[in-house]
Amino acid sequence: MNIGIGLPIGDPTTLPDWAQRADAGPFSTLGLLDRLVYHNPEPLVALAVLAGATSRIRLQTEVLLAPLRDTALLAKQAATLDRMTGGRLVLGLGIGGRDDDHQVTGVDLRTRGRRLDEQMAMMRRLWSGEPYGDDIGPIGPAPARPTGPIVLFGGFKPAALERVARWGDGFLSAASPSWAGDLFDTVRTFWKKYGRDGEPRIVAQVNVALGPQNVIDDARTNMHAYYTFTGMADRMVAGMLTTPAEIRTTIAAFADLGADEVMLYCYGLDPSQVDRLADVV
């Protein structure tokens, strides 16, 4: 079981410290959330900075809202970061659900799923070195892998789960162990239906805060602000894990479900949480 760290978004200047601590510890991946109409750092830019501050740890968008971005430019950015990090990029993608994010980019909220499918078809072509079109050449550089960076998809609905098998390498799950198992099984069923070899990579996400009460309070405040738009912020904050026992139990539950990795997402800004979580895992 691999364990990753989900980075806080409240202060981008603290992230190199978080990244270096995680790179020196037992962690497999750094994850970063994405929103547009918010004060979070832009994930591809931030992860590029963190790539230079680290040497081995994977760099994962979780999830990048691909429909908000130009397809050709996103393909080029992802390939560049993947190539320059020696294949450390993991491109977690999703469609997003905030109307304001879509308004400021002029993207129709109602067609974002179809747009993501179209984007994936184009990006897979470009990453493999094929030309953009009949009269337009290829868009490089070549990524570290011939087929492009590792792509994971997040979501809950059947269309999102099927997208994993159609275009991706694995699944990002923000569900608790009590109902994540059904999502994992559905993804694996689609994987077989599409005749994919091997198994999809399964990555689970849990929200954590570890430290004194002020760290926990800071995390709860930040997480609540981030998810207020959902109307379920209170319930989501209530599910935050705040003790070593809770974290270990949840990791074990995901291991029993066959997850390959668990991302421990932090909303509190104290980077010492990395060291405390290292002691737990």
N, C-alpha and C positions, 0 to 999 in steps of 0.2 A: 504494500500500500504506500503510495506516494502522498506526501502532504505538502500543500502549497500555502502561500500567504496572499490574501487579498488585501491590497494596499488601501489605506484611507485616502479620501479625496479632499479633505478640508484644507490642507496646506501643502502644495506641491513641493515647496522647498525642503520639506522633511523627507521626501521619498528616497533620495540617494542614501540616507542613513538607514532607512528601512531595508533597502535593497542590499546594501553591503552586509548588514547583519544576517539577512536571510541567506545570502550567497555563501557566507561562512558557516552556516548552520546545516541542519538536516533537511532543509526544504527543497522541493523540486521545482517550484514555479512561483513567479510573481504575477498576480492578476490585477487588472485595473478596469473599473467600470467606465461606462460611457453615457453621457448625456450632452446635449448641446445648450439648452437654455438652463444653465446651472453654472456653479462656480468650480466644477471639477476640472482637472487638467485634461487636455485632449490626449487620448490614450496612446496613439501611435507616436506622437511627439514625445510624450513623457517616457514611454518605454524605450525609445531610441536613446534618450539621456541615460536611463538606467542600464541599458546595455553596455554603455561605456564605463559604468561604475561597478560592473559585475563581470564574472568570467565564465560561469558554468550554468547558472540557473535559467530556466525557461522564462519567456516573457509572453504573457497571455492577455489578450483583450477578452473581457468577460462581462457583457458582450459588446462588441463594436456594432453600432447601428448602421449597418452597411447601406440600407436604402437612402440614408441622408447624404451619401457621398457619391461623387462621380466615379463610375465604375473603372474606367481606364486608369485614372489617377490612383485609386485605391489599390488596384492590381500592382501598379508600379511601386507605390509606397511599401506594400507588404513584401513584395519580392526583394526590394532593396534592404529592408530591415532583416529579412530572413537570410539573405546572402551575407550581409555584413556581420551577422551574429553567428554564422556557421550553423544555421538551422535551428536557432533557439526560439524563433517566433512560433507561437500558437495563436491562430486567428480564430477567436471565438466570436461568432456572429449571431445577430438577432435582428428582429424587425422593429422593436421599440413600440411604445404604446402612448406616448405623450403627444397630444395634438400640437402643442407649441413648438416642439422640436421639428415637426413636419411643416408647420406654417412658415417658419423662418427659412427653410430650405426649398419651399415650393413643391414638396413631395406629397402626393395624395395618400393620406393615411389609409384609405380603403384598398389601395392596390399595393401596399408595401410588401406583402408576401410574394406576389407575382414578380415584383421588381427584384427582390432578392434572388429568386430562381433565375431570372434573366442575367443578373449580375454574376452569379456563380458560373453559368455557362460561358460567359465571356471571359471571366478571370481564369478559369481552368484552361481555356484556349490560349490566352496570353502567357500564362505561366509555362505552358508546354512549348512556347516558342512560335506558335502559329501567328500569322498576320492578323491585324485587327479586322481587315476587310479586303475586298477584292482590289481596291486601289490604295490601301494603306498598309504599311508594313508592320512588323511585330513591335511590341513594346517591352523592352528589357528594363533592368538586367534579369538574367536567369536567376530564379530562386535557388536555394541550397538543394532542394529536392526537385526532380524533373517535373513533378505534378504540382508543385507549389508548396507553400507552408502547410502545416497541419491545420485543418479546419474543423472546428467544433461548432455545433449549433445549440442554442438555448431555446427554450419554449416549453409549452405544456400541451398545446392542441395537436391533434393528429397530423395536420399539415406540417407542423414544425418537426415532429418526431419522424415523419416520413422523409423530410428534407435531409436528415442525417444520413440515411441510406442512399439517397439520390446523389448528393453532392459532397458529403462530408466524410470525416474520419472518426467522428465521435460526437458525444452528447454532453452538454452542460446542464446540470440539474440543480435548480434552486429549491427543490422540494425536500421536506423532512423525510427521514427513513420510513415513517409510517405509510407514506403513499408514493415514495420514490420508486419502490420495487415495481409497481405496475407500469410506470413510465419506462423504466429500464427494460422490462420485458417487451413492451411495445416497440421500442427502438430495435431490440434484437430481432423481433419478428419481421419488421420491415427490412432489416439488414439481410436476412435470409431470403425474403421475397425478391429482393433485387439481385440476388446471386452474388453478394459481396463476399470476398474471402475473409477468413479470420473472424474477429469480433470487433465491434465498435468500441472505441475508447470511451469509458464512462467516468465523468468527472462530476463530483457532488460539491455543492457550496453550502457552507453553514456560517452563520454570523456569530462572532465571538468577541468578547472583551475580557481581558485577564489582567488583574492588577488591583490597586486600591480603589475605593469607592469612587473617587473623582474620575478615574479612568473609565470606569463602567458608566458613570453618569454622562460623561462626555460622549462616549460611544452611542448611548441611547438617544441623546439629543440629536446628534448628527444623523443617525440612521432614521429617526423619526422625520426629520426635515427632508431627507432625500426621498422618502416614500410617502409623504403626505398626499401626493397626487393620486395614489392608488385608492385612498379611502380605507386602507387596511393597515396603516402605519402602527397603530397601537398593538394589533395582534402580531405583526411582524417583529416589533421590538420586544414583545413579551417572549418570543422564541429565541432570543439571543442567549448563547451559552456563556456563562460567566464563572465557571469553576473547572478545575482540572478534571474532576470526575465526570462532569457532563460532557466535556470535550472528548475524553477517552471513550466514553460509552457510545457517543454518536459516531466516532470514527470506526469503532468496532461494528456498529450496526450497518454502516455502509460497506464495510469489508464483507460482512455476511451476505449482502446483496450483490456482491461482485463488482463494486466500484473499483476503478483503477487508481483514483486519486481523490482526495478531499481537500478543497480549498477553504482555509480558515479566514473568513473575511472580517477585517477590522475597520471600525469606524472611529474609534478613539485614536487620537493623534500621537500618543506616547509610543515612541519606537522601542522602548524596553519590553513591550509586549512580545516582540519577536523572540527575545531571549527567554521570556517566561514560557512561551508556546514551545520553544525548542526543548525545554525541560519536560514538558508534558508529553511530547511525541517521541 
